[in-house]
Amino acid sequence: QVQLVESGGGLVQAGGSLRLSCAASGSISGIDGAAWYRQAPGKQRELVAINTSGGSTNYADSVKGRFTISRDMSKTTVYLQMNSLKPEDTAVYYCDTWIAGYHYWGQGTQVAVSS
């Protein structure tokens, strides 16, 4: 049984930073690949950042240069470092992980950026 727990969301002023974490537990050897999505009120869920099993990364144009996706050495935790936050970054953020051929989603964490 795989469990994902997200943390790190909160309220921050524009220009501030937050680091989201997505920790996997259970009988796993590691996270093969991961992505972060976000969904703002009244909008569709959108891909924010992706870290493939080969280690390459890609970002939505709206967050390039501000957000960084990474994994820890044990490959059981995925991070999203968010800098220079803007009010339009306000959303619920979800991690999506690939583990042994299956997708697992985190429960979501709220990020609110005030102007």
N, C-alpha and C positions, 0 to 999 in steps of 0.2 A: 504494500500500500504506500503510495507516494503522497506526501502532503507538501503544499507550498504555503508559506506564510509571508505576506508582504508587510513591510513597515517603512516608516520614514516620512510619510505624508504629513501635512499640516498647513498652517497658515503662515505666509511669509509676505513681506513687502516686496514690491517691484524692485528688481535689481539684486534680490537676495538669492540664496542657494539652498537646495535641499538634496539629500541623497536618499534615494529609494533602495530598499533591499528586498530581495525575493529569495527566501531560503528554502531549499528542498530537503526533506527528510524521508527516511524509509529505507527500504532495501534497494539502494541505487548505487551505481558506480560513479555517477556524476551527470551533470547537465551537458548534453551534447550541443545544444544550441538554444538560443533564447531571443525573445523580443519583448519590447515594451509597447503597449498600446495605451491610448487614452480616449476617454469619451466625455465630452462636455455636454451640459444640459441641452437637449433638443438637437443634438448633432450625432452623426454616425461615429462609431468607433474608428479611430485612425491609427495607423502604424507610426510610431515615433522613432524607434531605433531597433536594429537587429544585429545579433552577433551569431554568425553561423558556426557550424561545427568545425569548419576550417579556420575559424578565427577572424574572418573578415567582418567588418562592421559597415553599416549603412544607416543613414539618418534621413528623416523627413527634412525637406528644405527649411521648414519653419524653425527647426531646432539646431541645425548645423552650426557648429562652432560654439554652441552653448551647452549642449548635453553630451554626455559620454556614457556609453554602455560598456560594462566590463564584467568579468567573472573572477572569483577568488581562485587561489591556487588549487584548492581541493575540488573546484568546479561544482560546488553544491550551492553556491550563492551567486546571484546575479545582481548587479547594481546599476542604477541610473543616477549619475551625478548631473544635477541640473543647476546651472549657473545663469546669472543675468536673467532671472525669471521675469516674465511679463504677465500682465493680467490675462492675456489670451491663452496662457498655459494652464489656467484653471480647468481642472477636469478630474475625473477618477482615472487613476493609472492602474493598468493591469499588466502583470507579467505572463508571458506565454513561454513555456519551456518544452524542449524536446528531450525526452528521457527514454532510452531504449526503444525508440520508434513510436512513442506515444506523445501526444500533446497534453500538458497539464497547465491549468490556469490558476493564477493566484486569485484571492478574494477581492482584490481592488483596494486602493488606498487613495484617499481624497487629498488633492493638492489645491490650495486656494491662494491666489496671488492678489494682494490688494494694491491699488494704485496710489 
